[in-house]
Amino acid sequence: MIQINSKSSTPIYKQIIDNIRENILKGILKPGDKLPSVRELSTMITANPNTIAKAYKELERSKNIEVIRGKGTFVAENYTPSPTDDKLEELKELMKKIVIEAHYMGLDKNYLIDLLSNIYEDF
């Protein structure tokens, strides 16, 4: 379900967020599905419970998941994506880095567009 790369420069909490969001997007996790508790997930991936809690708080803040006291943590039933200015700016910066990297690899705009289209279709 969640795979952590301990050699990655990406913080573990961010990897957890990205993994859960990807699993939701791919349909592996569906609305209403129960997620492991903080303790269960920390044992499964060998991470500090505070790291898991931080990831869950971020996912809850962005309304990807919901925490029901006494019952657990679930994939949100009524999640509706809504881009914020901060998130759009973050996405723009990521895309800028991709364009720069692609340029230095000798890839043209059409190749990038096709690649993005293929990745999008995979989800």
Phi and psi restraints in degrees (value plus and minus 20) as a CYANA .aco file:
   2 ILE   PHI    -138.5   -98.5
   2 ILE   PSI     106.4   146.4
   3 GLN   PHI    -137.1   -97.1
   3 GLN   PSI     109.0   149.0
   4 ILE   PHI    -131.3   -91.3
   4 ILE   PSI     113.6   153.6
   5 ASN   PHI    -123.5   -83.5
   5 ASN   PSI      83.4   123.4
   6 SER   PHI     -88.3   -48.3
   6 SER   PSI     -36.0     4.0
   7 LYS   PHI    -110.4   -70.4
   7 LYS   PSI     -27.2    12.8
   8 SER   PHI     -93.3   -53.3
   8 SER   PSI     130.0   170.0
   9 SER   PHI    -101.2   -61.2
   9 SER   PSI     -29.6    10.4
  10 THR   PHI     -95.1   -55.1
  10 THR   PSI     109.2   149.2
  11 PRO   PHI     -77.2   -37.2
  11 PRO   PSI     128.3   168.3
  12 ILE   PHI     -78.9   -38.9
  12 ILE   PSI     -62.5   -22.5
  13 TYR   PHI     -80.9   -40.9
  13 TYR   PSI     -56.1   -16.1
  14 LYS   PHI     -90.4   -50.4
  14 LYS   PSI     -57.8   -17.8
  15 GLN   PHI     -82.9   -42.9
  15 GLN   PSI     -59.1   -19.1
  16 ILE   PHI     -83.4   -43.4
  16 ILE   PSI     -67.4   -27.4
  17 ILE   PHI     -77.7   -37.7
  17 ILE   PSI     -69.6   -29.6
  18 ASP   PHI     -81.8   -41.8
  18 ASP   PSI     -61.8   -21.8
  19 ASN   PHI     -83.1   -43.1
  19 ASN   PSI     -65.7   -25.7
  20 ILE   PHI     -86.3   -46.3
  20 ILE   PSI     -63.2   -23.2
  21 ARG   PHI     -82.5   -42.5
  21 ARG   PSI     -61.2   -21.2
  22 GLU   PHI     -84.6   -44.6
  22 GLU   PSI     -61.9   -21.9
  23 ASN   PHI     -84.3   -44.3
  23 ASN   PSI     -54.8   -14.8
  24 ILE   PHI     -88.0   -48.0
  24 ILE   PSI     -66.2   -26.2
  25 LEU   PHI     -81.8   -41.8
  25 LEU   PSI     -59.9   -19.9
  26 LYS   PHI     -97.1   -57.1
  26 LYS   PSI     -30.8     9.2
  27 GLY   PHI      67.5   107.5
  27 GLY   PSI     -15.4    24.6
  28 ILE   PHI     -86.6   -46.6
  28 ILE   PSI     -61.3   -21.3
  29 LEU   PHI    -126.3   -86.3
  29 LEU   PSI     107.9   147.9
  30 LYS   PHI    -131.2   -91.2
  30 LYS   PSI     137.6   177.6
  31 PRO   PHI     -71.4   -31.4
  31 PRO   PSI     110.6   150.6
  32 GLY   PHI      73.9   113.9
  32 GLY   PSI     -32.9     7.1
  33 ASP   PHI     -84.8   -44.8
  33 ASP   PSI     120.1   160.1
  34 LYS   PHI    -103.5   -63.5
  34 LYS   PSI     113.7   153.7
  35 LEU   PHI    -115.3   -75.3
  35 LEU   PSI     137.3   177.3
  36 PRO   PHI     -81.3   -41.3
  36 PRO   PSI     131.5   171.5
  37 SER   PHI     -86.4   -46.4
  37 SER   PSI     147.5   187.5
  38 VAL   PHI     -76.3   -36.3
  38 VAL   PSI     -66.3   -26.3
  39 ARG   PHI     -85.6   -45.6
  39 ARG   PSI     -63.2   -23.2
  40 GLU   PHI     -81.2   -41.2
  40 GLU   PSI     -66.9   -26.9
  41 LEU   PHI     -87.1   -47.1
  41 LEU   PSI     -58.1   -18.1
  42 SER   PHI     -83.6   -43.6
  42 SER   PSI     -54.7   -14.7
  43 THR   PHI     -91.5   -51.5
  43 THR   PSI     -61.7   -21.7
  44 MET   PHI     -82.4   -42.4
  44 MET   PSI     -62.0   -22.0
  45 ILE   PHI    -127.9   -87.9
  45 ILE   PSI     -14.5    25.5
  46 THR   PHI      34.0    74.0
  46 THR   PSI      41.0    81.0
  47 ALA   PHI    -151.9  -111.9
  47 ALA   PSI     138.4   178.4
  48 ASN   PHI     -83.8   -43.8
  48 ASN   PSI     114.3   154.3
  49 PRO   PHI     -75.9   -35.9
  49 PRO   PSI     -51.6   -11.6
  50 ASN   PHI     -84.8   -44.8
  50 ASN   PSI     -52.6   -12.6
  51 THR   PHI     -86.8   -46.8
  51 THR   PSI     -63.1   -23.1
  52 ILE   PHI     -84.0   -44.0
  52 ILE   PSI     -65.2   -25.2
  53 ALA   PHI     -79.9   -39.9
  53 ALA   PSI     -59.3   -19.3
  54 LYS   PHI     -83.4   -43.4
  54 LYS   PSI     -63.8   -23.8
  55 ALA   PHI     -83.6   -43.6
  55 ALA   PSI     -65.4   -25.4
  56 TYR   PHI     -82.7   -42.7
  56 TYR   PSI     -58.9   -18.9
  57 LYS   PHI     -83.6   -43.6
  57 LYS   PSI     -61.5   -21.5
  58 GLU   PHI     -85.5   -45.5
  58 GLU   PSI     -62.7   -22.7
  59 LEU   PHI     -85.0   -45.0
  59 LEU   PSI     -56.4   -16.4
  60 GLU   PHI     -89.8   -49.8
  60 GLU   PSI     -60.7   -20.7
  61 ARG   PHI     -82.2   -42.2
  61 ARG   PSI     -56.4   -16.4
  62 SER   PHI    -108.2   -68.2
  62 SER   PSI     -13.2    26.8
  63 LYS   PHI      45.5    85.5
  63 LYS   PSI       5.3    45.3
  64 ASN   PHI    -100.0   -60.0
  64 ASN   PSI     -51.4   -11.4
  65 ILE   PHI    -151.4  -111.4
  65 ILE   PSI     144.6   184.6
  66 GLU   PHI    -155.7  -115.7
  66 GLU   PSI     121.3   161.3
  67 VAL   PHI    -124.9   -84.9
  67 VAL   PSI     106.0   146.0
  68 ILE   PHI    -132.7   -92.7
  68 ILE   PSI      93.5   133.5
  69 ARG   PHI     -74.3   -34.3
  69 ARG   PSI     111.7   151.7
  70 GLY   PHI      62.4   102.4
  70 GLY   PSI     -31.0     9.0
  71 LYS   PHI    -136.0   -96.0
  71 LYS   PSI     -58.2   -18.2
  72 GLY   PHI     114.1   154.1
  72 GLY   PSI    -184.3  -144.3
  73 THR   PHI    -132.8   -92.8
  73 THR   PSI     111.9   151.9
  74 PHE   PHI    -151.6  -111.6
  74 PHE   PSI     133.4   173.4
  75 VAL   PHI     -86.3   -46.3
  75 VAL   PSI     113.4   153.4
  76 ALA   PHI     -80.0   -40.0
  76 ALA   PSI     117.8   157.8
  77 GLU   PHI     -96.2   -56.2
  77 GLU   PSI     -61.3   -21.3
  78 ASN   PHI    -135.6   -95.6
  78 ASN   PSI      21.0    61.0
  79 TYR   PHI     -91.1   -51.1
  79 TYR   PSI     106.8   146.8
  80 THR   PHI    -145.7  -105.7
  80 THR   PSI      97.7   137.7
  81 PRO   PHI     -81.5   -41.5
  81 PRO   PSI     117.8   157.8
  82 SER   PHI    -164.8  -124.8
  82 SER   PSI      89.4   129.4
  83 PRO   PHI     -88.4   -48.4
  83 PRO   PSI     114.3   154.3
  84 THR   PHI    -121.2   -81.2
  84 THR   PSI     142.1   182.1
  85 ASP   PHI     -79.4   -39.4
  85 ASP   PSI     -60.3   -20.3
  86 ASP   PHI     -82.6   -42.6
  86 ASP   PSI     -66.0   -26.0
  87 LYS   PHI     -87.4   -47.4
  87 LYS   PSI     -58.2   -18.2
  88 LEU   PHI     -85.0   -45.0
  88 LEU   PSI     -59.1   -19.1
  89 GLU   PHI     -86.5   -46.5
  89 GLU   PSI     -60.3   -20.3
  90 GLU   PHI     -82.3   -42.3
  90 GLU   PSI     -63.3   -23.3
  91 LEU   PHI     -84.0   -44.0
  91 LEU   PSI     -61.2   -21.2
  92 LYS   PHI     -81.5   -41.5
  92 LYS   PSI     -61.5   -21.5
  93 GLU   PHI     -85.2   -45.2
  93 GLU   PSI     -60.7   -20.7
  94 LEU   PHI     -82.8   -42.8
  94 LEU   PSI     -62.7   -22.7
  95 MET   PHI     -86.4   -46.4
  95 MET   PSI     -55.9   -15.9
  96 LYS   PHI     -82.4   -42.4
  96 LYS   PSI     -62.5   -22.5
  97 LYS   PHI     -83.2   -43.2
  97 LYS   PSI     -59.4   -19.4
  98 ILE   PHI     -84.2   -44.2
  98 ILE   PSI     -64.2   -24.2
  99 VAL   PHI     -82.7   -42.7
  99 VAL   PSI     -63.1   -23.1
 100 ILE   PHI     -83.1   -43.1
 100 ILE   PSI     -67.1   -27.1
 101 GLU   PHI     -81.5   -41.5
 101 GLU   PSI     -63.0   -23.0
 102 ALA   PHI     -83.1   -43.1
 102 ALA   PSI     -59.9   -19.9
 103 HIS   PHI     -78.3   -38.3
 103 HIS   PSI     -65.5   -25.5
 104 TYR   PHI     -95.5   -55.5
 104 TYR   PSI     -30.3     9.7
 105 MET   PHI    -113.8   -73.8
 105 MET   PSI     -26.2    13.8
 106 GLY   PHI      64.4   104.4
 106 GLY   PSI      -1.5    38.5
 107 LEU   PHI    -111.0   -71.0
 107 LEU   PSI     119.7   159.7
 108 ASP   PHI    -114.4   -74.4
 108 ASP   PSI     153.4   193.4
 109 LYS   PHI     -78.0   -38.0
 109 LYS   PSI     -64.8   -24.8
 110 ASN   PHI     -82.3   -42.3
 110 ASN   PSI     -59.1   -19.1
 111 TYR   PHI     -81.9   -41.9
 111 TYR   PSI     -64.1   -24.1
 112 LEU   PHI     -82.3   -42.3
 112 LEU   PSI     -62.1   -22.1
 113 ILE   PHI     -83.5   -43.5
 113 ILE   PSI     -63.9   -23.9
 114 ASP   PHI     -82.7   -42.7
 114 ASP   PSI     -62.6   -22.6
 115 LEU   PHI     -82.3   -42.3
 115 LEU   PSI     -65.5   -25.5
 116 LEU   PHI     -82.8   -42.8
 116 LEU   PSI     -61.7   -21.7
 117 SER   PHI     -81.2   -41.2
 117 SER   PSI     -64.4   -24.4
 118 ASN   PHI     -83.5   -43.5
 118 ASN   PSI     -63.1   -23.1
 119 ILE   PHI     -83.6   -43.6
 119 ILE   PSI     -63.6   -23.6
 120 TYR   PHI     -79.9   -39.9
 120 TYR   PSI     -62.2   -22.2
 121 GLU   PHI     -86.4   -46.4
 121 GLU   PSI     -50.4   -10.4
 122 ASP   PHI     -82.2   -42.2
 122 ASP   PSI     -46.8    -6.8
